């Protein structure tokens, strides 16, 4: 028997699967096979290692990312894709009895799904006529935080460093994802 919450959640509808002859850009699918160097690595891969669980803390990966970004491994969070990371972030940083979480009205369609799943109020902020995000629109709304993709999905339009900094400055005491 499903819980009341589970019975009221609207299902997520994945994007259209157009079939052969089309290259689908909105799901991070690659229409091409692996490159030659990747294929060489895969040929030398120890398939027997797949029977073991990976390091749950991803120490090697965190250390490599930390070196690359000149931070400590404790500053790196590794998840099984962005949806898993978001599923941890939404209930960790946003309150169900707080102000709305702000997001562009044209953006990743799973943001409202997470808000509904975790009972987080949200408000969609309209993008401009050219589908760009205007950082000034977020400072006026006073939300409990902001979530957006950069480049934005599905528009592929980047906000740029100055635009991201403007949102971060406006929400300096809140979490911006």
C-alpha positions in Angstrom: 0.0 0.0 0.0 1.4 3.4 -1.0 1.7 6.2 1.5 -0.5 9.3 1.1 2.6 11.2 -0.1 3.4 8.5 -2.8 -0.2 8.5 -4.0 -0.1 12.3 -4.6 3.2 12.7 -6.4 2.9 13.3 -10.1 5.1 11.0 -12.0 8.2 12.3 -13.9 7.8 12.0 -17.6 11.1 11.4 -19.3 11.8 13.2 -22.5 10.7 11.7 -25.8 12.6 8.8 -27.2 12.6 9.6 -31.0 14.2 6.4 -32.2 16.8 5.8 -34.9 18.0 8.6 -37.2 17.9 11.3 -34.5 20.6 12.6 -32.2 19.1 13.4 -28.8 20.9 16.2 -27.0 18.9 16.7 -23.9 19.8 13.5 -22.0 23.6 13.5 -22.2 23.5 10.6 -24.6 26.4 10.3 -27.0 25.6 9.4 -30.6 29.2 8.3 -31.2 31.2 5.2 -29.9 34.1 5.7 -27.5 37.2 7.3 -28.8 40.3 5.2 -29.7 42.1 6.0 -26.4 39.0 5.1 -24.3 38.6 1.9 -26.3 42.3 1.0 -25.5 41.7 1.6 -21.8 38.6 -0.6 -21.9 40.5 -3.4 -23.6 43.0 -3.4 -20.7 40.3 -3.1 -18.0 40.2 -5.9 -15.4 36.6 -7.0 -15.8 36.9 -9.3 -12.7 37.2 -6.1 -10.6 33.5 -5.4 -11.4 32.5 -8.1 -8.9 33.7 -5.9 -6.0 31.9 -2.9 -4.5 33.8 0.3 -5.2 35.3 2.3 -2.4 32.1 3.9 -0.9 34.0 7.1 0.0 35.6 7.4 -3.5 38.9 8.3 -1.9 41.0 8.1 -5.1 38.5 10.2 -7.1 38.1 12.8 -4.3 41.9 13.1 -4.0 42.3 13.6 -7.7 39.5 16.2 -7.9 40.9 17.9 -4.8 44.4 18.2 -6.4 42.9 19.4 -9.6 40.8 22.1 -7.9 43.3 22.9 -5.1 41.0 22.0 -2.2 41.0 19.3 0.4 39.2 15.9 -0.4 36.7 16.9 2.3 35.4 19.6 0.0 34.5 17.1 -2.7 31.1 15.2 -2.7 30.8 12.3 -5.1 27.4 10.8 -6.0 25.9 8.5 -8.5 24.9 11.2 -11.0 23.5 14.6 -10.4 20.0 13.4 -9.5 21.4 11.5 -6.5 23.4 14.5 -5.4 20.2 16.7 -5.8 18.2 14.2 -3.8 20.6 14.6 -0.9 20.9 18.4 -1.3 17.2 19.3 -1.4 16.2 18.0 2.1 19.6 18.9 3.6 19.5 22.6 2.7 15.9 23.6 2.1 13.0 23.6 4.6 9.4 22.6 3.9 8.1 25.4 6.0 10.5 28.0 4.6 10.2 30.5 1.8 10.0 29.1 -1.7 13.1 27.7 -3.4 13.6 29.8 -6.5 14.3 28.3 -10.0 13.9 29.4 -13.6 10.6 28.5 -15.1 12.4 27.0 -18.1 15.0 24.6 -16.5 15.6 21.1 -15.5 12.2 19.5 -15.1 13.2 17.4 -12.1 13.7 20.4 -9.8 9.9 20.6 -9.0 9.7 16.8 -8.7 12.3 17.0 -5.9 10.5 19.9 -4.3 7.2 18.0 -4.3 8.9 14.8 -3.0 10.5 16.6 -0.1 7.5 19.1 0.5 9.7 22.1 -0.3 7.8 25.1 -1.5 9.1 26.5 -4.8 8.5 29.4 -7.2 9.4 29.4 -10.8 11.0 32.7 -11.9 10.4 33.6 -15.6 13.3 33.6 -17.9 13.7 36.6 -20.3 12.2 36.5 -23.8 15.5 35.2 -25.2 15.4 32.3 -22.6 18.3 33.7 -20.5 18.2 33.9 -16.8 18.3 37.5 -15.3 20.1 37.3 -11.9 18.3 40.5 -10.8 15.0 38.6 -10.9 16.2 36.4 -8.0 17.1 39.1 -5.5 13.6 40.5 -5.5 11.9 37.2 -4.7 13.5 36.5 -1.2 13.5 32.8 -1.5 15.2 30.3 0.8 17.7 29.6 -2.0 18.1 29.2 -5.7 18.6 26.1 -7.9 19.6 26.4 -11.6 21.7 24.6 -14.2 24.5 26.4 -15.9 24.4 26.1 -18.8 20.6 26.0 -18.3 18.7 22.9 -19.4 17.1 22.7 -21.9 18.2 26.0 -23.4 21.9 25.4 -23.2 22.4 29.1 -22.4 25.1 29.9 -19.9 24.6 32.5 -17.2 28.3 33.4 -17.1 30.6 34.0 -14.1 29.3 37.5 -13.4 25.7 36.4 -13.4 26.4 33.4 -11.1 28.4 35.7 -8.8 25.4 38.2 -8.7 23.1 35.4 -7.5 25.6 34.2 -5.0 26.1 37.7 -3.6 22.3 38.2 -3.2 22.0 34.8 -1.4 25.3 34.9 0.5 23.7 33.4 3.6 21.7 30.7 1.7 22.5 27.7 -0.4 22.6 28.1 -4.2 22.8 25.0 -6.2 
